[in-house]
């Protein structure tokens, strides 16, 4: 069995952002802006790493809690607002 380090918060943020972006048609959907939104949101959420299958299952159960979803959505909304005000898709850095 191969062990891998998995960041459960990153997966949750990516999934939730995919669901939310349709509600923000005025926000740029280019790869750079989407990644910036994810990075900003993740920097404002606690990391959640797991190594075992059991840990992954427990983390998935935790991620389904209403409070976790609200926290992720709030972080994403703030991140979307930041990127919408100042998109960086024209910069190489």
C-alpha positions in Angstrom: 0.0 0.0 0.0 1.4 3.4 -1.0 0.9 6.2 1.4 0.3 9.7 0.1 -0.1 13.0 1.8 -3.5 14.5 0.8 -4.7 18.0 1.5 -8.4 17.6 2.1 -9.0 21.3 2.4 -7.6 21.9 -1.1 -10.0 19.3 -2.6 -13.0 20.8 -0.8 -12.1 24.4 -1.9 -11.7 23.2 -5.6 -15.1 21.4 -5.5 -16.9 24.2 -3.8 -15.4 26.8 -6.2 -16.6 24.9 -9.2 -20.1 25.0 -7.8 -20.0 28.7 -6.9 -18.4 30.2 -10.1 -21.7 30.0 -12.1 -23.1 32.5 -9.5 -20.3 35.0 -10.4 -20.5 35.6 -14.2 -18.7 38.9 -13.9 -15.6 37.4 -12.3 -12.9 36.2 -14.7 -12.9 32.4 -15.1 -9.4 32.1 -16.6 -7.0 29.6 -15.1 -4.9 32.3 -13.4 -7.9 34.0 -11.7 -9.4 30.7 -10.6 -6.0 29.6 -9.1 -5.6 33.0 -7.4 -9.1 32.6 -5.8 -8.2 29.1 -4.6 -4.9 30.2 -3.1 -6.4 33.2 -1.3 -9.2 31.1 0.1 -6.7 28.3 1.2 -4.5 30.9 2.9 -7.4 31.9 5.0 -8.5 28.4 6.0 -6.8 25.9 8.3 -4.8 23.2 6.5 -6.1 19.7 6.8 -3.7 17.0 5.8 -4.2 13.2 6.1 -1.9 10.3 5.4 -4.0 7.2 5.9 -7.2 5.9 4.2 -8.9 6.0 7.6 -7.8 9.6 8.0 -9.1 10.4 4.5 -12.5 8.9 5.3 -12.7 10.8 8.6 -11.7 14.1 6.9 -14.4 13.5 4.2 -17.0 13.0 6.9 -15.8 16.2 8.6 -15.9 18.1 5.3 -19.5 17.3 4.9 -20.4 19.3 8.1 -22.4 22.4 7.6 -19.9 24.6 9.5 -17.0 23.4 7.3 -19.0 24.2 4.1 -19.9 27.7 5.4 -16.3 28.4 6.3 -15.1 27.4 2.9 -17.9 29.3 1.1 -17.1 32.5 3.2 -13.4 32.2 2.4 -14.2 31.7 -1.3 -16.6 34.7 -1.4 -13.9 36.9 0.1 -11.3 35.5 -2.4 -13.6 36.0 -5.3 -14.1 39.7 -4.3 -10.3 40.3 -4.0 -9.6 38.7 -7.5 -12.6 40.5 -9.1 -11.2 43.9 -7.8 -7.7 43.2 -8.9 -7.3 40.3 -11.4 -3.7 39.4 -12.2 -4.3 37.4 -15.4 -2.3 39.9 -17.4 0.9 39.4 -15.3 3.5 36.8 -15.7 4.5 36.7 -12.1 
